[in-house]
Amino acid sequence: MGGWSSPSHWLIILLIVVLLFGAKKIPELAKGLGKGIKTFKDEMNSDDETAKNTQKIEEKQNKENNANIDANIDETKKA
């Protein structure tokens, strides 16, 4: 009564998968699943890099805007 962690449960699941898909299809399914996972990870990394680049651009724009505001304040004080 170990729940789904019992080896006998996993053996039954494996047997059902073999019966449903056949022994020849299982390596193809595993290969497709592996490619899908790899693609997902690559896209997640790409999204992380895009977010970092966007953050850097926004920080640069904020610094430029702050510098412009400071320059305008200085000009106003001189006038």
PDB file of N, CA, C and O in Angstrom:
ATOM      1  N   MET A   1       0.820  -1.189   0.000  1.00  0.00           N
ATOM      2  CA  MET A   1       0.000   0.000   0.000  1.00  0.00           C
ATOM      3  C   MET A   1       0.868   1.259   0.000  1.00  0.00           C
ATOM      4  O   MET A   1       0.662   2.164   0.808  1.00  0.00           O
ATOM      5  N   GLY A   2       1.833   1.306  -0.907  1.00  0.00           N
ATOM      6  CA  GLY A   2       2.739   2.439  -0.973  1.00  0.00           C
ATOM      7  C   GLY A   2       2.261   3.530  -1.911  1.00  0.00           C
ATOM      8  O   GLY A   2       3.028   4.442  -2.222  1.00  0.00           O
ATOM      9  N   GLY A   3       1.037   3.469  -2.369  1.00  0.00           N
ATOM     10  CA  GLY A   3       0.557   4.468  -3.320  1.00  0.00           C
ATOM     11  C   GLY A   3       1.142   4.204  -4.700  1.00  0.00           C
ATOM     12  O   GLY A   3       1.370   3.058  -5.087  1.00  0.00           O
ATOM     13  N   TRP A   4       1.381   5.293  -5.441  1.00  0.00           N
ATOM     14  CA  TRP A   4       1.913   5.151  -6.799  1.00  0.00           C
ATOM     15  C   TRP A   4       3.419   4.949  -6.808  1.00  0.00           C
ATOM     16  O   TRP A   4       4.001   4.776  -7.879  1.00  0.00           O
ATOM     17  N   SER A   5       4.058   4.966  -5.669  1.00  0.00           N
ATOM     18  CA  SER A   5       5.505   4.766  -5.645  1.00  0.00           C
ATOM     19  C   SER A   5       5.894   3.289  -5.596  1.00  0.00           C
ATOM     20  O   SER A   5       7.078   2.952  -5.618  1.00  0.00           O
ATOM     21  N   SER A   6       4.914   2.432  -5.532  1.00  0.00           N
ATOM     22  CA  SER A   6       5.169   0.998  -5.479  1.00  0.00           C
ATOM     23  C   SER A   6       5.671   0.502  -6.842  1.00  0.00           C
ATOM     24  O   SER A   6       5.097   0.857  -7.871  1.00  0.00           O
ATOM     25  N   PRO A   7       6.725  -0.309  -6.861  1.00  0.00           N
ATOM     26  CA  PRO A   7       7.250  -0.834  -8.134  1.00  0.00           C
ATOM     27  C   PRO A   7       6.213  -1.637  -8.930  1.00  0.00           C
ATOM     28  O   PRO A   7       6.227  -1.623 -10.161  1.00  0.00           O
ATOM     29  N   SER A   8       5.329  -2.325  -8.234  1.00  0.00           N
ATOM     30  CA  SER A   8       4.327  -3.106  -8.954  1.00  0.00           C
ATOM     31  C   SER A   8       3.361  -2.198  -9.717  1.00  0.00           C
ATOM     32  O   SER A   8       2.906  -2.558 -10.802  1.00  0.00           O
ATOM     33  N   HIS A   9       3.046  -1.031  -9.163  1.00  0.00           N
ATOM     34  CA  HIS A   9       2.180  -0.090  -9.876  1.00  0.00           C
ATOM     35  C   HIS A   9       2.864   0.424 -11.136  1.00  0.00           C
ATOM     36  O   HIS A   9       2.240   0.516 -12.193  1.00  0.00           O
ATOM     37  N   TRP A  10       4.133   0.756 -11.026  1.00  0.00           N
ATOM     38  CA  TRP A  10       4.865   1.235 -12.193  1.00  0.00           C
ATOM     39  C   TRP A  10       5.013   0.151 -13.260  1.00  0.00           C
ATOM     40  O   TRP A  10       4.994   0.446 -14.455  1.00  0.00           O
ATOM     41  N   LEU A  11       5.156  -1.071 -12.839  1.00  0.00           N
ATOM     42  CA  LEU A  11       5.238  -2.193 -13.777  1.00  0.00           C
ATOM     43  C   LEU A  11       3.924  -2.342 -14.539  1.00  0.00           C
ATOM     44  O   LEU A  11       3.927  -2.580 -15.747  1.00  0.00           O
ATOM     45  N   ILE A  12       2.826  -2.207 -13.849  1.00  0.00           N
ATOM     46  CA  ILE A  12       1.512  -2.292 -14.507  1.00  0.00           C
ATOM     47  C   ILE A  12       1.342  -1.148 -15.501  1.00  0.00           C
ATOM     48  O   ILE A  12       0.848  -1.355 -16.609  1.00  0.00           O
ATOM     49  N   ILE A  13       1.745   0.042 -15.112  1.00  0.00           N
ATOM     50  CA  ILE A  13       1.645   1.187 -16.024  1.00  0.00           C
ATOM     51  C   ILE A  13       2.511   0.964 -17.252  1.00  0.00           C
ATOM     52  O   ILE A  13       2.080   1.230 -18.374  1.00  0.00           O
ATOM     53  N   LEU A  14       3.726   0.480 -17.048  1.00  0.00           N
ATOM     54  CA  LEU A  14       4.621   0.192 -18.170  1.00  0.00           C
ATOM     55  C   LEU A  14       4.016  -0.852 -19.103  1.00  0.00           C
ATOM     56  O   LEU A  14       4.101  -0.714 -20.323  1.00  0.00           O
ATOM     57  N   LEU A  15       3.417  -1.877 -18.551  1.00  0.00           N
ATOM     58  CA  LEU A  15       2.768  -2.917 -19.351  1.00  0.00           C
ATOM     59  C   LEU A  15       1.628  -2.331 -20.175  1.00  0.00           C
ATOM     60  O   LEU A  15       1.477  -2.668 -21.350  1.00  0.00           O
ATOM     61  N   ILE A  16       0.837  -1.469 -19.581  1.00  0.00           N
ATOM     62  CA  ILE A  16      -0.273  -0.836 -20.308  1.00  0.00           C
ATOM     63  C   ILE A  16       0.260   0.024 -21.448  1.00  0.00           C
ATOM     64  O   ILE A  16      -0.292   0.008 -22.549  1.00  0.00           O
ATOM     65  N   VAL A  17       1.332   0.775 -21.191  1.00  0.00           N
ATOM     66  CA  VAL A  17       1.925   1.614 -22.235  1.00  0.00           C
ATOM     67  C   VAL A  17       2.435   0.758 -23.385  1.00  0.00           C
ATOM     68  O   VAL A  17       2.225   1.097 -24.549  1.00  0.00           O
ATOM     69  N   VAL A  18       3.099  -0.341 -23.075  1.00  0.00           N
ATOM     70  CA  VAL A  18       3.604  -1.237 -24.129  1.00  0.00           C
ATOM     71  C   VAL A  18       2.444  -1.818 -24.928  1.00  0.00           C
ATOM     72  O   VAL A  18       2.526  -1.919 -26.152  1.00  0.00           O
ATOM     73  N   LEU A  19       1.386  -2.194 -24.264  1.00  0.00           N
ATOM     74  CA  LEU A  19       0.231  -2.745 -24.974  1.00  0.00           C
ATOM     75  C   LEU A  19      -0.444  -1.694 -25.851  1.00  0.00           C
ATOM     76  O   LEU A  19      -0.888  -2.006 -26.956  1.00  0.00           O
ATOM     77  N   LEU A  20      -0.524  -0.475 -25.382  1.00  0.00           N
ATOM     78  CA  LEU A  20      -1.196   0.573 -26.155  1.00  0.00           C
ATOM     79  C   LEU A  20      -0.373   1.027 -27.359  1.00  0.00           C
ATOM     80  O   LEU A  20      -0.915   1.200 -28.450  1.00  0.00           O
ATOM     81  N   PHE A  21       0.918   1.220 -27.169  1.00  0.00           N
ATOM     82  CA  PHE A  21       1.733   1.814 -28.221  1.00  0.00           C
ATOM     83  C   PHE A  21       2.620   0.819 -28.956  1.00  0.00           C
ATOM     84  O   PHE A  21       3.066   1.110 -30.066  1.00  0.00           O
ATOM     85  N   GLY A  22       2.883  -0.311 -28.392  1.00  0.00           N
ATOM     86  CA  GLY A  22       3.781  -1.277 -29.019  1.00  0.00           C
ATOM     87  C   GLY A  22       5.224  -0.970 -28.666  1.00  0.00           C
ATOM     88  O   GLY A  22       5.583   0.174 -28.388  1.00  0.00           O
ATOM     89  N   ALA A  23       6.035  -1.997 -28.681  1.00  0.00           N
ATOM     90  CA  ALA A  23       7.431  -1.857 -28.263  1.00  0.00           C
ATOM     91  C   ALA A  23       8.230  -0.968 -29.210  1.00  0.00           C
ATOM     92  O   ALA A  23       9.177  -0.313 -28.775  1.00  0.00           O
ATOM     93  N   LYS A  24       7.870  -0.926 -30.499  1.00  0.00           N
ATOM     94  CA  LYS A  24       8.622  -0.129 -31.465  1.00  0.00           C
ATOM     95  C   LYS A  24       8.349   1.367 -31.309  1.00  0.00           C
ATOM     96  O   LYS A  24       9.225   2.186 -31.588  1.00  0.00           O
ATOM     97  N   LYS A  25       7.169   1.724 -30.877  1.00  0.00           N
ATOM     98  CA  LYS A  25       6.794   3.132 -30.771  1.00  0.00           C
ATOM     99  C   LYS A  25       7.350   3.803 -29.522  1.00  0.00           C
ATOM    100  O   LYS A  25       7.504   5.025 -29.503  1.00  0.00           O
ATOM    101  N   ILE A  26       7.652   3.046 -28.492  1.00  0.00           N
ATOM    102  CA  ILE A  26       8.081   3.638 -27.226  1.00  0.00           C
ATOM    103  C   ILE A  26       9.370   4.459 -27.383  1.00  0.00           C
ATOM    104  O   ILE A  26       9.426   5.577 -26.872  1.00  0.00           O
ATOM    105  N   PRO A  27      10.417   3.949 -28.073  1.00  0.00           N
ATOM    106  CA  PRO A  27      11.615   4.797 -28.251  1.00  0.00           C
ATOM    107  C   PRO A  27      11.316   6.084 -29.028  1.00  0.00           C
ATOM    108  O   PRO A  27      11.879   7.137 -28.730  1.00  0.00           O
ATOM    109  N   GLU A  28      10.435   5.994 -30.018  1.00  0.00           N
ATOM    110  CA  GLU A  28      10.065   7.190 -30.780  1.00  0.00           C
ATOM    111  C   GLU A  28       9.340   8.189 -29.893  1.00  0.00           C
ATOM    112  O   GLU A  28       9.587   9.392 -29.976  1.00  0.00           O
ATOM    113  N   LEU A  29       8.447   7.695 -29.045  1.00  0.00           N
ATOM    114  CA  LEU A  29       7.724   8.577 -28.124  1.00  0.00           C
ATOM    115  C   LEU A  29       8.688   9.231 -27.135  1.00  0.00           C
ATOM    116  O   LEU A  29       8.568  10.421 -26.844  1.00  0.00           O
ATOM    117  N   ALA A  30       9.631   8.464 -26.624  1.00  0.00           N
ATOM    118  CA  ALA A  30      10.610   9.000 -25.675  1.00  0.00           C
ATOM    119  C   ALA A  30      11.496  10.054 -26.350  1.00  0.00           C
ATOM    120  O   ALA A  30      11.816  11.083 -25.754  1.00  0.00           O
ATOM    121  N   LYS A  31      11.887   9.781 -27.605  1.00  0.00           N
ATOM    122  CA  LYS A  31      12.710  10.736 -28.340  1.00  0.00           C
ATOM    123  C   LYS A  31      11.936  12.035 -28.568  1.00  0.00           C
ATOM    124  O   LYS A  31      12.480  13.125 -28.394  1.00  0.00           O
ATOM    125  N   GLY A  32      10.684  11.916 -28.952  1.00  0.00           N
ATOM    126  CA  GLY A  32       9.849  13.101 -29.155  1.00  0.00           C
ATOM    127  C   GLY A  32       9.648  13.879 -27.867  1.00  0.00           C
ATOM    128  O   GLY A  32       9.669  15.110 -27.868  1.00  0.00           O
ATOM    129  N   LEU A  33       9.454  13.168 -26.777  1.00  0.00           N
ATOM    130  CA  LEU A  33       9.293  13.823 -25.476  1.00  0.00           C
ATOM    131  C   LEU A  33      10.574  14.551 -25.090  1.00  0.00           C
ATOM    132  O   LEU A  33      10.528  15.677 -24.596  1.00  0.00           O
ATOM    133  N   GLY A  34      11.706  13.912 -25.314  1.00  0.00           N
ATOM    134  CA  GLY A  34      12.992  14.550 -25.009  1.00  0.00           C
ATOM    135  C   GLY A  34      13.217  15.806 -25.830  1.00  0.00           C
ATOM    136  O   GLY A  34      13.694  16.811 -25.301  1.00  0.00           O
ATOM    137  N   LYS A  35      12.881  15.768 -27.120  1.00  0.00           N
ATOM    138  CA  LYS A  35      13.012  16.953 -27.963  1.00  0.00           C
ATOM    139  C   LYS A  35      12.088  18.061 -27.484  1.00  0.00           C
ATOM    140  O   LYS A  35      12.460  19.234 -27.467  1.00  0.00           O
ATOM    141  N   GLY A  36      10.883  17.673 -27.095  1.00  0.00           N
ATOM    142  CA  GLY A  36       9.926  18.664 -26.593  1.00  0.00           C
ATOM    143  C   GLY A  36      10.420  19.340 -25.330  1.00  0.00           C
ATOM    144  O   GLY A  36      10.293  20.555 -25.184  1.00  0.00           O
ATOM    145  N   ILE A  37      10.973  18.575 -24.431  1.00  0.00           N
ATOM    146  CA  ILE A  37      11.502  19.136 -23.182  1.00  0.00           C
ATOM    147  C   ILE A  37      12.683  20.050 -23.470  1.00  0.00           C
ATOM    148  O   ILE A  37      12.803  21.120 -22.874  1.00  0.00           O
ATOM    149  N   LYS A  38      13.569  19.627 -24.396  1.00  0.00           N
ATOM    150  CA  LYS A  38      14.730  20.445 -24.750  1.00  0.00           C
ATOM    151  C   LYS A  38      14.282  21.768 -25.367  1.00  0.00           C
ATOM    152  O   LYS A  38      14.814  22.824 -25.026  1.00  0.00           O
ATOM    153  N   THR A  39      13.314  21.714 -26.264  1.00  0.00           N
ATOM    154  CA  THR A  39      12.795  22.926 -26.888  1.00  0.00           C
ATOM    155  C   THR A  39      12.185  23.851 -25.841  1.00  0.00           C
ATOM    156  O   THR A  39      12.396  25.063 -25.876  1.00  0.00           O
ATOM    157  N   PHE A  40      11.435  23.281 -24.918  1.00  0.00           N
ATOM    158  CA  PHE A  40      10.815  24.071 -23.847  1.00  0.00           C
ATOM    159  C   PHE A  40      11.882  24.778 -23.017  1.00  0.00           C
ATOM    160  O   PHE A  40      11.755  25.968 -22.729  1.00  0.00           O
ATOM    161  N   LYS A  41      12.932  24.054 -22.633  1.00  0.00           N
ATOM    162  CA  LYS A  41      14.008  24.651 -21.833  1.00  0.00           C
ATOM    163  C   LYS A  41      14.713  25.759 -22.616  1.00  0.00           C
ATOM    164  O   LYS A  41      15.024  26.812 -22.060  1.00  0.00           O
ATOM    165  N   ASP A  42      14.966  25.522 -23.903  1.00  0.00           N
ATOM    166  CA  ASP A  42      15.624  26.536 -24.726  1.00  0.00           C
ATOM    167  C   ASP A  42      14.781  27.807 -24.804  1.00  0.00           C
ATOM    168  O   ASP A  42      15.310  28.914 -24.706  1.00  0.00           O
ATOM    169  N   GLU A  43      13.481  27.645 -24.977  1.00  0.00           N
ATOM    170  CA  GLU A  43      12.588  28.807 -25.050  1.00  0.00           C
ATOM    171  C   GLU A  43      12.527  29.543 -23.719  1.00  0.00           C
ATOM    172  O   GLU A  43      12.468  30.772 -23.689  1.00  0.00           O
ATOM    173  N   MET A  44      12.542  28.799 -22.624  1.00  0.00           N
ATOM    174  CA  MET A  44      12.528  29.439 -21.306  1.00  0.00           C
ATOM    175  C   MET A  44      13.805  30.259 -21.105  1.00  0.00           C
ATOM    176  O   MET A  44      13.753  31.377 -20.592  1.00  0.00           O
ATOM    177  N   ASN A  45      14.946  29.703 -21.509  1.00  0.00           N
ATOM    178  CA  ASN A  45      16.211  30.438 -21.399  1.00  0.00           C
ATOM    179  C   ASN A  45      16.203  31.668 -22.290  1.00  0.00           C
ATOM    180  O   ASN A  45      16.708  32.724 -21.908  1.00  0.00           O
ATOM    181  N   SER A  46      15.627  31.531 -23.482  1.00  0.00           N
ATOM    182  CA  SER A  46      15.531  32.651 -24.405  1.00  0.00           C
ATOM    183  C   SER A  46      14.669  33.757 -23.806  1.00  0.00           C
ATOM    184  O   SER A  46      15.007  34.935 -23.912  1.00  0.00           O
ATOM    185  N   ASP A  47      13.562  33.384 -23.179  1.00  0.00           N
ATOM    186  CA  ASP A  47      12.684  34.366 -22.544  1.00  0.00           C
ATOM    187  C   ASP A  47      13.395  35.064 -21.397  1.00  0.00           C
ATOM    188  O   ASP A  47      13.213  36.265 -21.198  1.00  0.00           O
ATOM    189  N   ASP A  48      14.203  34.328 -20.638  1.00  0.00           N
ATOM    190  CA  ASP A  48      14.954  34.925 -19.534  1.00  0.00           C
ATOM    191  C   ASP A  48      15.953  35.954 -20.067  1.00  0.00           C
ATOM    192  O   ASP A  48      16.099  37.035 -19.497  1.00  0.00           O
ATOM    193  N   GLU A  49      16.637  35.616 -21.156  1.00  0.00           N
ATOM    194  CA  GLU A  49      17.603  36.533 -21.740  1.00  0.00           C
ATOM    195  C   GLU A  49      16.906  37.779 -22.279  1.00  0.00           C
ATOM    196  O   GLU A  49      17.415  38.889 -22.125  1.00  0.00           O
ATOM    197  N   THR A  50      15.758  37.603 -22.904  1.00  0.00           N
ATOM    198  CA  THR A  50      14.998  38.733 -23.425  1.00  0.00           C
ATOM    199  C   THR A  50      14.558  39.644 -22.292  1.00  0.00           C
ATOM    200  O   THR A  50      14.626  40.867 -22.413  1.00  0.00           O
ATOM    201  N   ALA A  51      14.111  39.058 -21.200  1.00  0.00           N
ATOM    202  CA  ALA A  51      13.683  39.858 -20.051  1.00  0.00           C
ATOM    203  C   ALA A  51      14.856  40.638 -19.469  1.00  0.00           C
ATOM    204  O   ALA A  51      14.699  41.804 -19.105  1.00  0.00           O
ATOM    205  N   LYS A  52      16.031  40.015 -19.377  1.00  0.00           N
ATOM    206  CA  LYS A  52      17.214  40.705 -18.851  1.00  0.00           C
ATOM    207  C   LYS A  52      17.609  41.857 -19.761  1.00  0.00           C
ATOM    208  O   LYS A  52      17.925  42.948 -19.287  1.00  0.00           O
ATOM    209  N   ASN A  53      17.591  41.614 -21.084  1.00  0.00           N
ATOM    210  CA  ASN A  53      17.954  42.670 -22.027  1.00  0.00           C
ATOM    211  C   ASN A  53      16.963  43.825 -21.953  1.00  0.00           C
ATOM    212  O   ASN A  53      17.359  44.990 -22.001  1.00  0.00           O
ATOM    213  N   THR A  54      15.689  43.508 -21.837  1.00  0.00           N
ATOM    214  CA  THR A  54      14.664  44.540 -21.735  1.00  0.00           C
ATOM    215  C   THR A  54      14.864  45.360 -20.467  1.00  0.00           C
ATOM    216  O   THR A  54      14.724  46.583 -20.480  1.00  0.00           O
ATOM    217  N   GLN A  55      15.189  44.682 -19.378  1.00  0.00           N
ATOM    218  CA  GLN A  55      15.425  45.379 -18.115  1.00  0.00           C
ATOM    219  C   GLN A  55      16.627  46.322 -18.236  1.00  0.00           C
ATOM    220  O   GLN A  55      16.587  47.446 -17.734  1.00  0.00           O
ATOM    221  N   LYS A  56      17.687  45.872 -18.895  1.00  0.00           N
ATOM    222  CA  LYS A  56      18.875  46.720 -19.067  1.00  0.00           C
ATOM    223  C   LYS A  56      18.535  47.955 -19.896  1.00  0.00           C
ATOM    224  O   LYS A  56      18.969  49.061 -19.574  1.00  0.00           O
ATOM    225  N   ILE A  57      17.761  47.768 -20.959  1.00  0.00           N
ATOM    226  CA  ILE A  57      17.371  48.892 -21.818  1.00  0.00           C
ATOM    227  C   ILE A  57      16.529  49.886 -21.028  1.00  0.00           C
ATOM    228  O   ILE A  57      16.738  51.095 -21.129  1.00  0.00           O
ATOM    229  N   GLU A  58      15.579  49.385 -20.243  1.00  0.00           N
ATOM    230  CA  GLU A  58      14.726  50.268 -19.444  1.00  0.00           C
ATOM    231  C   GLU A  58      15.539  51.024 -18.409  1.00  0.00           C
ATOM    232  O   GLU A  58      15.292  52.207 -18.177  1.00  0.00           O
ATOM    233  N   GLU A  59      16.514  50.359 -17.776  1.00  0.00           N
ATOM    234  CA  GLU A  59      17.366  51.041 -16.800  1.00  0.00           C
ATOM    235  C   GLU A  59      18.176  52.149 -17.465  1.00  0.00           C
ATOM    236  O   GLU A  59      18.337  53.232 -16.903  1.00  0.00           O
ATOM    237  N   LYS A  60      18.688  51.869 -18.671  1.00  0.00           N
ATOM    238  CA  LYS A  60      19.454  52.870 -19.396  1.00  0.00           C
ATOM    239  C   LYS A  60      18.573  54.068 -19.741  1.00  0.00           C
ATOM    240  O   LYS A  60      18.997  55.214 -19.596  1.00  0.00           O
ATOM    241  N   GLN A  61      17.349  53.805 -20.197  1.00  0.00           N
ATOM    242  CA  GLN A  61      16.433  54.887 -20.532  1.00  0.00           C
ATOM    243  C   GLN A  61      16.072  55.697 -19.292  1.00  0.00           C
ATOM    244  O   GLN A  61      15.963  56.921 -19.362  1.00  0.00           O
ATOM    245  N   ASN A  62      15.888  55.028 -18.164  1.00  0.00           N
ATOM    246  CA  ASN A  62      15.580  55.747 -16.927  1.00  0.00           C
ATOM    247  C   ASN A  62      16.730  56.655 -16.514  1.00  0.00           C
ATOM    248  O   ASN A  62      16.507  57.783 -16.074  1.00  0.00           O
ATOM    249  N   LYS A  63      17.969  56.162 -16.654  1.00  0.00           N
ATOM    250  CA  LYS A  63      19.130  56.987 -16.321  1.00  0.00           C
ATOM    251  C   LYS A  63      19.203  58.207 -17.229  1.00  0.00           C
ATOM    252  O   LYS A  63      19.486  59.313 -16.768  1.00  0.00           O
ATOM    253  N   GLU A  64      18.945  58.004 -18.538  1.00  0.00           N
ATOM    254  CA  GLU A  64      18.971  59.122 -19.484  1.00  0.00           C
ATOM    255  C   GLU A  64      17.874  60.126 -19.150  1.00  0.00           C
ATOM    256  O   GLU A  64      18.103  61.334 -19.186  1.00  0.00           O
ATOM    257  N   ASN A  65      16.684  59.627 -18.825  1.00  0.00           N
ATOM    258  CA  ASN A  65      15.585  60.520 -18.482  1.00  0.00           C
ATOM    259  C   ASN A  65      15.896  61.306 -17.213  1.00  0.00           C
ATOM    260  O   ASN A  65      15.609  62.500 -17.134  1.00  0.00           O
ATOM    261  N   ASN A  66      16.479  60.642 -16.228  1.00  0.00           N
ATOM    262  CA  ASN A  66      16.845  61.323 -14.988  1.00  0.00           C
ATOM    263  C   ASN A  66      17.914  62.386 -15.248  1.00  0.00           C
ATOM    264  O   ASN A  66      17.878  63.463 -14.654  1.00  0.00           O
ATOM    265  N   ALA A  67      18.850  62.087 -16.124  1.00  0.00           N
ATOM    266  CA  ALA A  67      19.891  63.058 -16.466  1.00  0.00           C
ATOM    267  C   ALA A  67      19.266  64.259 -17.163  1.00  0.00           C
ATOM    268  O   ALA A  67      19.651  65.394 -16.884  1.00  0.00           O
ATOM    269  N   ASN A  68      18.316  64.038 -18.057  1.00  0.00           N
ATOM    270  CA  ASN A  68      17.634  65.134 -18.748  1.00  0.00           C
ATOM    271  C   ASN A  68      16.835  65.976 -17.760  1.00  0.00           C
ATOM    272  O   ASN A  68      16.824  67.202 -17.860  1.00  0.00           O
ATOM    273  N   ILE A  69      16.177  65.338 -16.822  1.00  0.00           N
ATOM    274  CA  ILE A  69      15.401  66.063 -15.823  1.00  0.00           C
ATOM    275  C   ILE A  69      16.324  66.918 -14.964  1.00  0.00           C
ATOM    276  O   ILE A  69      16.022  68.076 -14.676  1.00  0.00           O
ATOM    277  N   ASP A  70      17.457  66.333 -14.557  1.00  0.00           N
ATOM    278  CA  ASP A  70      18.427  67.090 -13.762  1.00  0.00           C
ATOM    279  C   ASP A  70      18.955  68.286 -14.545  1.00  0.00           C
ATOM    280  O   ASP A  70      19.114  69.372 -13.986  1.00  0.00           O
ATOM    281  N   ALA A  71      19.227  68.096 -15.829  1.00  0.00           N
ATOM    282  CA  ALA A  71      19.713  69.201 -16.660  1.00  0.00           C
ATOM    283  C   ALA A  71      18.659  70.292 -16.779  1.00  0.00           C
ATOM    284  O   ALA A  71      18.992  71.476 -16.738  1.00  0.00           O
ATOM    285  N   ASN A  72      17.403  69.917 -16.925  1.00  0.00           N
ATOM    286  CA  ASN A  72      16.315  70.896 -17.020  1.00  0.00           C
ATOM    287  C   ASN A  72      16.163  71.671 -15.718  1.00  0.00           C
ATOM    288  O   ASN A  72      15.909  72.876 -15.729  1.00  0.00           O
ATOM    289  N   ILE A  73      16.319  70.978 -14.605  1.00  0.00           N
ATOM    290  CA  ILE A  73      16.220  71.636 -13.294  1.00  0.00           C
ATOM    291  C   ILE A  73      17.349  72.658 -13.140  1.00  0.00           C
ATOM    292  O   ILE A  73      17.133  73.778 -12.675  1.00  0.00           O
ATOM    293  N   ASP A  74      18.558  72.247 -13.541  1.00  0.00           N
ATOM    294  CA  ASP A  74      19.707  73.143 -13.442  1.00  0.00           C
ATOM    295  C   ASP A  74      19.496  74.391 -14.317  1.00  0.00           C
ATOM    296  O   ASP A  74      19.814  75.500 -13.889  1.00  0.00           O
ATOM    297  N   GLU A  75      18.965  74.220 -15.532  1.00  0.00           N
ATOM    298  CA  GLU A  75      18.701  75.339 -16.423  1.00  0.00           C
ATOM    299  C   GLU A  75      17.649  76.269 -15.807  1.00  0.00           C
ATOM    300  O   GLU A  75      17.757  77.492 -15.892  1.00  0.00           O
ATOM    301  N   THR A  76      16.635  75.665 -15.189  1.00  0.00           N
ATOM    302  CA  THR A  76      15.571  76.459 -14.576  1.00  0.00           C
ATOM    303  C   THR A  76      16.118  77.279 -13.418  1.00  0.00           C
ATOM    304  O   THR A  76      15.720  78.430 -13.234  1.00  0.00           O
ATOM    305  N   LYS A  77      17.024  76.703 -12.636  1.00  0.00           N
ATOM    306  CA  LYS A  77      17.607  77.414 -11.512  1.00  0.00           C
ATOM    307  C   LYS A  77      18.473  78.585 -11.985  1.00  0.00           C
ATOM    308  O   LYS A  77      18.514  79.635 -11.344  1.00  0.00           O
ATOM    309  N   LYS A  78      19.160  78.393 -13.110  1.00  0.00           N
ATOM    310  CA  LYS A  78      20.023  79.451 -13.638  1.00  0.00           C
ATOM    311  C   LYS A  78      19.205  80.623 -14.199  1.00  0.00           C
ATOM    312  O   LYS A  78      19.647  81.772 -14.186  1.00  0.00           O
ATOM    313  N   ALA A  79      18.021  80.306 -14.684  1.00  0.00           N
ATOM    314  CA  ALA A  79      17.196  81.357 -15.311  1.00  0.00           C
ATOM    315  C   ALA A  79      16.495  82.173 -14.292  1.00  0.00           C
ATOM    316  O   ALA A  79      15.761  83.098 -14.640  1.00  0.00           O
TER     317      ALA A  79
END
